[in-house]
Amino acid sequence: MKIGETIKKLRKAKGISQMELADRIGITYQQLQKYEKGKSKITIERLIDIAKALDVPVSVFFHEVYEKERKFYSEDEVILIELYRKLSDAELKKALLKIMKELSSK
């Protein structure tokens, strides 16, 4: 998956519009569209801004590049981790972990 596609997938998974993400990082939504479609190159500084705005590690954009050298989380795994971290109730976290363990053992 290309970086622009990853940006789009993460943005949509978090329920953020192009306009909102563009505002968060100080660009036009048209420029963000160009990034997502791969029509404009993205500087590392801008990519860091995007990662911060999406509340993900910048490494998620390089998953395929470094996949053989290091273990990185998939985009879905990152989303699951972020959602889990947002849970404030310890009992709810335990229950969710129990469900995930049961599902993964089948």
N, C-alpha and C positions, 0 to 999 in steps of 0.2 A: 504494500500500500504506500502511496506517495504521501509526502508531508501534508499537502493541501487536502487530500482525502481524509487524512487522520484528523486534521483540524475540524473539518466539516462533521465527521462522525462524532467526535467528542463534543463539539458545540451542540449538535442536535440531541445527543444523549443527555446533556445537562439542561436542555430546554431553553437554550439561549439563541436569540435571533441573530442574524448577521449584523443588523443595526446595533444591537446591544453590545455585541463583542467588539465591533468596530469602535463604538464610543468608549468602551473600557480601555482600549489600547491607543486611542487617539488618531484613528484613520477613518476614511470614508468606508461605507459598506461596499462601494464599488471596488475599492482596493482589496478588501477582504475577499470579495468574490473572485478577484484575479488570483489571489493566493490559493483559495480553495480549488480553483479550476486548473492550477498549475500554469497560469499565463504570466505570472510575475514571480521573480525570485524573492525569497524571504531572507533577510539578514538574520544572523544569529541573535542579534539584539532584539529584533522584532519577534523572533520565535520565543525568546525568553519572556517577552511581554505577553504573548499569547498564552504561553504555559501558565503564567501567573494568573491571568484573567480567567482561565479555565480551571485553575486550581489543580493542575497536574504537574508531574515532574517533566522537565524538558526532554528527558530520555525517551518518553513515549513516542516522540516523533522520529526517533532513530532506531526503533525496534528491529526492523528488517536489516538495517545496515550492520548492526552489531550482534545479531541473533546468534551467530556461530561462536563469537568470542565471549559473550557474557549473557547471563540470563536476565531478560527484562520481562516485565509484565505486559500482557496484551492490553489493548484498550479496554476490553470488557473487564479484565481483572482490576485495572486501575479504577474504573467506575465503581466496581463492587467494594473495593477498599475505601474509596472516598465516601461512599454512602454508609458503610459500616462505621467509619470514624465520626460521622455526623450524629449517630445514635448516642443519646446521652444516658439512656436507661441501661444499667449494667445487666439486669435480668433479661431485658429484651435482646441484648447482645449475646448472652449465653444461650437463649432459646434459638436465635438465628444460627449460631455455630452448631448447635445440636442438630438442627434441620439439615444444614449443609453437610455435616459428617454422615448423617443417615443417607442422604441422597448420593453422596460420593461413594458409599460402600456398596451400592447396588449395581 
